């Protein structure tokens, strides 16, 4: 068994590329035995809010708590893409919903993350039906699974909804599944 890398994003909408785009990405590494994790990458993509439009900005704010002015302080997309690829290429990766994260966003240019890594099944595949659902409410599903399977906020995410918080919650759920023999 190898370490598993959990990738989560914050996007400008639920439809995927090219209509919507990645605004923030985070990666957590779970130790192979499921005993611990560390956050290995977390970065916002620099964007001009005027290019995103009101609908995308409202989506970022309501789903992830990202304010329009924060987008100016991100890193250039090419830098974020390169750093993300360095973090995940050659690794076993998953996300709470692989179809949403990789299938709609990270498999496309410029990210192109599906070709140089091993993509494992979604974390949610091993969970009860009520913890699966529409990608536009992904953060709520991750939160519900985390609160249900990991009581007491062991990852110390508080009320966080950013990509890093989603990755930390998802990896915590994965750790629980690994320890219980489900993943």
N, C-alpha and C positions, 0 to 999 in steps of 0.2 A: 504494500500500500504506500502511496505517495501522499505528500501534502496536497490539499485541494485549495484552489484559488477561487474565491467567490467574488464575482463582478456585479456591481449594481450601478445604475445610471440615474440621472435626473434629465428628463427630456422636455422639449417645448410642447409636446403633445403626445397622444397615444397612437397615432397612425403610423409612425415610423418614417424612415427615410424614403423619399426626399422631402416630403411635406414637413416633417418634424425633424429636429436635430438634437444631438446630445449637448447638454449644457454643463454637465458635471459627471465625473466618473470616479468610482472608488473600488479598490480591490483589498480584500482581506484574505490572508493565508491561514488555513486551518491545519494544524499538525495532523499527521496521518492517523494517529490514535484518537483524535477528537478531544484531546485534553485541553487545548488552548488555541488561541488565534492571535494574530497581530495584523494591524492595518499596514499594508505595504505601499499603497498609493491612494491619493485623494487629490483631485484637482478640478477646478472650474475652468471652462473654456471661455476665453474672452470673446464677447459678442457685443455688437451695438444693439441696444434694445429696440431702436427704431427699425432694424432689419427683421426683427422677430414678429412684431405686430402685437396688437392688444390681446388677441386670443392666446397666443403663445406665452406672453408675459403673465397673463392671468392664470394660465395653467401652471407655470413655474411657481408662482406665488402661492396658489391654493393647494397644490400637491406637495411641493417641496420647501416652501417657505423662502424661496429665493427671490430677493427684491431686484428690480431692474437695474439699479445702480451697482449692484454687486457684480454684474456681468462685465463691467469695464475692468475689474481688477483680476480677471482670469488670465490664464496663459494662452498664448497663441495656439490655435487648434493643432498645427503641425507638431508643436512641442508636446502637447498632451497625447496626441496619437503615438508619437515615438516613445514616450515614457510608458504609456499603457502597454504597448507592444513589448517593450523590454520586460515589463513586469509579468506578462502572461504567456508570451511565446515559449513553447516547449513545455508547458505546464498542463496539468489537468484542471479544467475550469468548469464552473457552473454558475448559476444564479438562481434566485427564487423562481423565476420564470424565464428559462433559456429562450423560449420562443419570442418573448417580448424584448429582452435585452440584446441577444445575439441575432435572432431572426429578423427583427425590425430595424436594428440600429448598427450594431458592431460588426456585422458581416459585410457591410457595404463600405465603399470608399468614402472617406479616407481611412476609416478604421481598419477594415480588412482583417479582422481578428479571428476569423474562423479557420484560416488555412494553416496556421502554424501552432496550433494547440489542440489538446484533446478535450472535446466538449462532452461533459458528463450530462446525464439527465437533470431536469429541473429539480430543485429541492422540494418544490410543492408536489411533485409526483408521488411522494411518500406520505402525504398528509391527507387528512379527511377532506371530503368534498367542500365543506363550508370555508376552507382555507384556500380555495382556488377561485378564480374569477376573472373579471374583465381587467385587461392591462391598464386601463385608465385609472383604476383605483388600486394599483399594485402596492403602493405604500401602505394602504390600509390593510391589505391582506398580509403583508410581511409583519406589520405591527400586531395584528391579531394572532398570527402563528407564534410570534415571539412572546407576547404576553401569556399565551396559553401554555406553551411548552417550556418557557424559560422565566418563570415567575421571579419577581424581585429585581428585574432589570440588571442581570449579571454583566452585561456589556456597558452599563452606565451611559445609555444613550438618552435617557430622560424623554423629553417630548420631541426629540430630533426627527427630522424628515428628510434631511439632505442625503445625497448618495452615500456618504460615508456611514451615516446612521443606518441606512437600509442595508448596506453591506455588513455592518457589525451585527445587526439583528438577524439577517439571513444566515450568516456564518454561525451564530449562536444556535439557531434552529438546526443547522446542519450538524453541529457538534453533538447536540442532543440525539439526533437520528443516528449518528455514527456510534455513539456510546450504547444506544439501545439496539444496535445491530440492523438498522433499517436502511442504511446508506453505505 
